[in-house]
Amino acid sequence: MDTAVTYGAALKSAWPLDPAVTYLNHGGYGVAPHCVMAAQAAWRARIERNPTRFMRRELEAAQRQAAARLAAYLGADGDDLVYVDNATAGVNAVLRSLDFAPGDEILITNLAYGAVAKAARFVAARTGARLVEATIPLPLADPDTVIERVAAVLSPRVRLAVFDHIASTSALVLPVVQLTALAKKAGARVLIDGAHAPGQVPLEVPAIGAHWYVGNCHKWLMAPRGAGFLWASPESQALVHPLAISHGLGRGFRAEFDWTGTRDFTSFLVVPDGIDWHAALGGAALMARNRALAAAAAERLAQRWGTQTLAPSSLFAAMVPVRLPLADVPTVENAIALERRLSDEHRIEAAIMAEANGLWVRLAAQAYNEMEDYERLAAAF
């Protein structure tokens, strides 16, 4: 780690966050730092000087260069990676490209992000396929349970298995390498939803063994919103197409996704700047520090409240859900109301979820957070 980096409140000014707000939900929508926003503004200025020249003569090379940089960060080849607006768009591109038929099955788990589960349900209904859900019990005591529950519903009828790398609501880091091998052995193709993974955990995407991997750069990799990616193994690229078919049709995986119509491409182009800032803050050391802070904060709050975390600390990265000391009915409506009260009355932004017969707060830890932030949350209850 760069010894010049001082984590915590002293670093908060590097982001445009309201200094009066205790921000504990970096995993929700991300926050782009000032340096990346400045780089994005510079790209926008360059484009507007001559949009025709840029779009027709400069964009392709610039976008491919940015994709190659991200791919290298992910341990992948730039030719196997394309940008999409977000992970949900990448998941939909895969789901809606594949040919399913009556009798086929699409496998997800109950930990799947809500939008992904709905997309899988939509595709199954349109094609006559069956949606199969592996139920992972929460709170989770043993990671082997995840493998066991998935194995119990796998069958030769499963054409596609969709697994989270880091589940959104539960924040659990799933054993994606083992799950991928298990599903492939049963004859299924595998799509990994890595929306929360880049910048939160070390990544070697091709080594996972999946056919497709989608992720976001705006959550933990310091990029602006609108910078997602889809990685596809070489043999799987011809099977998928973007949601918007455009001029690249018939020209291959990269050409199809690189141009789906006129848009603001600057979020893609500054992903390398986000990677640079992440590295300047320590890279792997930053991820380890955030993980340690989230675990320590979760343990302290669980002890103070007399509650529990959703699983052992070894199953989380920089986000950990802690059960709140409340008897409120665990509904989505109550969770939303509580989030708003925290924001309006205490100036605290934190994600509240209704899970496992209770209300839980999903703590997030980023470079600008420190233990005092979580103490403020504890005091609010």
Buried (B, 14 or more C-beta within 10 A) or exposed (E): EEEEBEBBEEBBEBBEBEEEEBBBBBBBEBBBBEBBBEBBEBBBEBBEEEEEEBBEEEBBEBBBEBBBBBBBBBEBBBBBBBBBBBBBBBBBBBBBBBEBEEEBBBBBBBBBBEBBBEBBBBBBEEBEBBBBBBEBEBBBEEBEEBBEBBBEBBEEBBBBBBBBBBBBBBBBBBBBBBBBBBBBEBEBBBBBBBBBBBBBBEBEBBEBBBBBBBBBBBBBBBBBBBBBBBBBBEEBBEBBBBBEEBEBEEEEBBBBBBBBEEEEBBBBBBBBBBBBBBBBBBBEBBBBBBBEBBBBBBBBBBEBBEBBBBBEBEBBBBBBBBBBBBEEEBEEEBBEEBBEEBBEEBBBBBBBBBBBEBBBBBBBBBBBBBEEBBBBBBEBB
